[in-house]
Amino acid sequence: MKKIITCIGLFITTCLTVTAQVGIDTTDPLATLDVNGDLRIVDTPQGSTAAAADSILVVNGNGFVKRVSAEDVYYSSVRTAAKGGLTSSLALVNASVLTWKKLQFTNIVFDTKGQYDTVNHVFDIDKAGIYKIYLQYKYVTSGLSISLIPYIAIRKNGVAIATSSPVLSLNEYMVATTMVELSPGDEISFYYGTTLSLGIGGSATISNSIQDTYFTVEQIN
């Protein structure tokens, strides 16, 4: 009988030890170890670079210590800055009515947070703030009997937030720019539109030079 009581006592003691929360300078610990005060570590072993990539300790607003990756720490403090262009020029085709098409940027010059989706060709917003967005393309025409009216647009979640005015002269730049407040989950896309009538031997293209055709997105705050 004594052996049974002793075993039960040890079992209860073990359970209490495993599940107990220890508080230092607090009578109401909220974690396994809850320290209400400074923490000093005199000596720690040297870790590898690989380990540091996924073992950075941070303190959240409630005072809890959490482990996050170095990448997450970096992206939480870096502001959006991106620029992209076309890989190849775009041939414009005859269109008697205004036809809109998405500009598919695949030549990404820089993108600090990797937000431009080169598959769906949208720019994904991950952080609330004010953003400055710029879009430009240059169209080049050749041949006779050409009637071209170009357009350009920046869209937020499919709705235009900046458009250009038509330019009737040939070999011109089209520009649209805006500053807009955006939220996580918003998508920015870029479009061009034309009404076009080409004569025999006529052609019209959008230049793929990064100096002529590109977009930029910059987070202001």
N, C-alpha and C positions, 0 to 999 in steps of 0.2 A: 504493500500500500504506500509506503514511504517513497518507493522508487517511482510509482505512478505520479504522486503529487510533485515530486522533484522534476519529473519530465514535463508535466504541465506548466510548472513555474518557469522552467527554462524556455519553453515554447512561447509563453506570453512575453517574457523579457525580450526574447529575440525579435518578436513581432513589433514590440514597442520601439526597439532600437532601430529597426529597419524603416519604420514609418514616421519616426519622430522628426520634428523640425526644430532646428537649433537657432536661437536668436542671440545676437551679441548687441547689447545696449537696446534691446527691444523685448517686450514681453509678449508680443503678438507676431511671431515670425510667419512670413508668407511664402517662404521657400525652404528647401532642405537646409540651407545655411543663409540666414538673413542678417546682414551686417549693417547696423545703423551708425555709419561713421566712415572714416578713412580706411583704405586698404593699402598696406605696404608689403611689398615683396622684395626681399634683399637680394636674392639670387635665383635665377631660373636657368634651366639648361638651354643650350643653343639649339634652335630648330632649323629645319631646312627651308629653302625657298619654296619648294613644292608645298610644304605644310602650311606656310604662311598664306598661300592662295585660298585656303578654305578654313582658316582657324583664327581669324581676327575677332577679338572680343570687343563688343560695344555695349554701352549702357543706354537703355531706352528711357522714355519720359517717366516711367514708373520706377526707375532705379534697378530694373532687372538686367543682369548681364546675359547677353545673347551672343552666339557665334554666327557670323555672317561671312560670306566670301569676300575676298578683296575686290572682285569685280563689282559686287553690289555696293560696296563702300564708294568705289570710284564713280559709278554711274549716279549715285544719289547726290553727288556734289557737282557733277559736270553739267553744264548747260548745253542745250541742243545747238548744234551748228553743223550745217550740211550743205553740200553743193554737188549737183550732178548734171550730166549732159547726155547727149545721144551718142550711141556707138556708130550708127550709120545715118546718112541723110534720108529724109522721107520724101517720097514722090507724091505730089498732090494730084488728084484725079478730078475729072469733070464732075461738077455737082451744080445742078440748076437751083437747088434750095440749100439753105444753110445746113451743113453737116458737121456735127461735132465728133471728134475722136480724141481718145486719151493719149497724151504724150507718154511714151514708155522709155523712161530714162534708165539706162543700164551702165553708163559710164560714171560711176560714183567717185568723185574726186576726193571728198572726205565726208565722214558722217560720224561725229564724235560718239554717238550712242547707238549706232546701227539701227536707225528707225525707219529708213526707207526700204520698203518691200519691193525687191526687183522682180518678183513673180506677179503680184497683183498691181504693182506700180501705184502704190499709195504711200503716204508718209504718215506713220503712226505716232500720235502724241501720247507720251507717257507721264507727263507732269503738267499740272495746271500753271498757266502763266500767260504773259503777253508775248506774242511772236510776230516777227517781221518776215513776210514772205514775198519773194520776188520771182517773177517768171519772164523769160525773154526768148524769142526765137526770131531768126532772120529767114525770110523767104527770098528765093532767087528764081527769076523767070528768064526764059529765052524763047526766041521765035516770034512769029507774028500772030495777030488776031487773038490776043490774050485779054481776057476780062477776069480779073481776080479781086475779090474782096475778102481779106483775111480777118480772123477774130482770134482772141486768146482769152482764157479764163482760168482762174484759181477757184477750186471748189472745196467746201468744207462739208463732209458727210453728204456729198452729192449735190450740194446747193452752191451756186456761184456766189462768191464773196468779193470777187474783183474781176473785172473784164476790161478789154481794150476797146477803143474806138476804131472803126475800120479805117484803113489807110489805102488810098486809091493809087498812089504812085508805086512803081515797081522797085524791087530789090530794097526792101525796107525792113526795119526792125519792128517787132510787135512786143509791147511791154505791158505787164500787169503787176501791180504791187499793192500790198495792204499791210496794216498792222491789226491783229485780231487777238481777242482773248480766247484761249483754247483750254480744254479739259482732257484728262486722261480718257483714252478711247476714241477721241476725235480722229478723223482721217482727212488728210489733205491730198488732193489729186490735181493734175494739171491737164488742160485740154486746149486743143486748137480747132478752129472751124473755118470753113471757106465756102464761098460760092465761086465757081470757077468754070470758065469756058475756054478751052484750048483750041487754037487753029491747027492746021496741018504743020507738023514740025515744031509745035510749041511745047514747052515743058515748064513745070513749076515744082520746086523742091524746098524743103526746109533744111537749112544747113546743119551739119553735125559738128561744126567747129565749136569747141568749148567756149570760145570767145563770143560766138554768135548765138548759141542756143543753150540755155541752162536754167536751172532753178536754184534758189538758195532759201534756206529756212534758218532763222536765228532767234533764239529765245532771248528776250529783252530782260524779263524778270520772272 
